[in-house]
Amino acid sequence: MNTLGQRLAAAMKDAGHTRPAHLARAAKSTTATVSNWLNDNVKADHVKAEQLFRIADAVKMDPRELLFGPVDGAVGERGSAYMYQPSEAYLDVWETAYEMVANILARRGLDVGFRRQASLGLMANDLLREGISRSKVARVVATALP
């Protein structure tokens, strides 16, 4: 499955969502949004974080795997799109991302569960590694929270 639409269609089927409207309701989104994703009318760099997390949660799929597909050669389970092999070169960035997410969650008094916290940490790590400032990454993380 090479495209976002193909991955979403397969995940919908696996999760028991037979129509875009069913998924839209479950994800608190719109049928138009789901249809645009299914028809590949949206680019990965234009996907809103909140929509990605809600739709991925509704189809019980990792948001990174849904958006980008599985990454070959990584260690992990089911596509392992967000499972990284350890690297000392990026440990400081990873620690910064982890602490950032933990601090935001603590300040808000939120307990989002380990999987969601890990996903947020990985997103923060990727953004920091791409050179995005800490303040912007913190805003993106905060936006992805309930």
N, C-alpha and C positions, 0 to 999 in steps of 0.2 A: 504494500500500500504506500504509494509515493506522495499522495497529496493529503492536505488537511481534511478535505471533503471525504476522501476514501477512508481515512482513519476514523473520522467521526461517524460515518455510516456504519462501519463495522462495530464500533463501540456502542452505537445506539442499538443495534441488533442484539449484541451481547447483553446489554442492560435491559432489554425488553421494551425499548421505546420504538413503537412501530411507525410513528408519524412525527414530523418536525414539530407540530403543535404540542404533542405530548412532552417532548424534550424541552421545548420552550417553557412550558408550565413548570416542569420539574426544576429547571435552572433559573426560574424567575427572569426569563428573557423574553424575546419576541420571536414569533414564527419567522419573521423576515430575517432576523439575525441568524437563526439556525439554518434557514434555507440558503442564505448567502454563504455560510460556511460549507454546507453540503455541496454547493455548486461551485466551490472554489472561487467565489467572487470577492474574497478578502485575502490580503497578503499577511503573512505572519507578523511583519513589523507594524501592522495597523490594528492588530487584535488588542482589545482592551483587557487589562489584567483581570479586572473584576468579572468580565464575561468569560474569560478563559477558565478561571477557577470554578465558577458556577457550572459551566457546561461540563468541564472535566469531572467535577464532583457528581453531577447528575448521571454521567455515563460510567462512573467508577473507574476513571482512567487518570494516570498521572498527567498533569497539565503540560509538562515538557514533552512527553511522548506524544500527546495529542497534537501539539503544535508543530513539533519538529520531526517526529518519528523516532524509531529506535536508533541508537548509536552503536555501530559495529565495534567490536573489540573491547568494550567496557565490561566490567565485572558487575553482575547484579542480576536481578530477576526481571522478567517480562519486559523486554525491550531495553531496559536499563538506560533510558535516555538521560536520567539525571543521577546516575551512579558514576562517580569519578574514581579513577585510580589515584592513590595518594601521590602527592608530589611536594617535596620540601620547598620548591620554588614559590609555591602559591599558598603555603601554610599561613603566612601573615595576613593575606587577603581573606582567606577562609575564616580565620579567627576574628577578624574585624567584622565580617558579615554575620557570623554566629552571634557575637556580642551585640551587634546592632539590633538584630531581630529579638534577642532575649530582652534587651533593655526596652524596646518599644512595647513588647508584650507585657513586661512587668509594670511599666508606667501606666498602661491602660487596664491593668488587672485582668488580662485575658489568659485563658487556658485554651489553646486551639488544638491541642493534641500533638503528639510527636511527629506524625507524618506531615501535617500541615506546617508545623514549625520548621521541619527539615526542608520542605519545599520552598518556604519563604527564605530560608538561609541560603539555599542553592541559587535562588533567583538573585538575591543580594550579592552573592559571590560572583555570579556571571556579570552582573552590571558593574560591579567594582573592577573586575578584571578587564572590562571593556573601556575603562577610564572614566566612567560616569562618577561625578562627585558624590561624596558620602551624604551630603544633604539631599541631593536628588534621589539617591537610592533609598534613603530613609522615608522620603515622601511616597515613593512607589510602594514600599513595603507597607506603610501605614494605609495607603489606598486599598490594598488587597485584603485588609482586615475587616471583620464585621463591624 
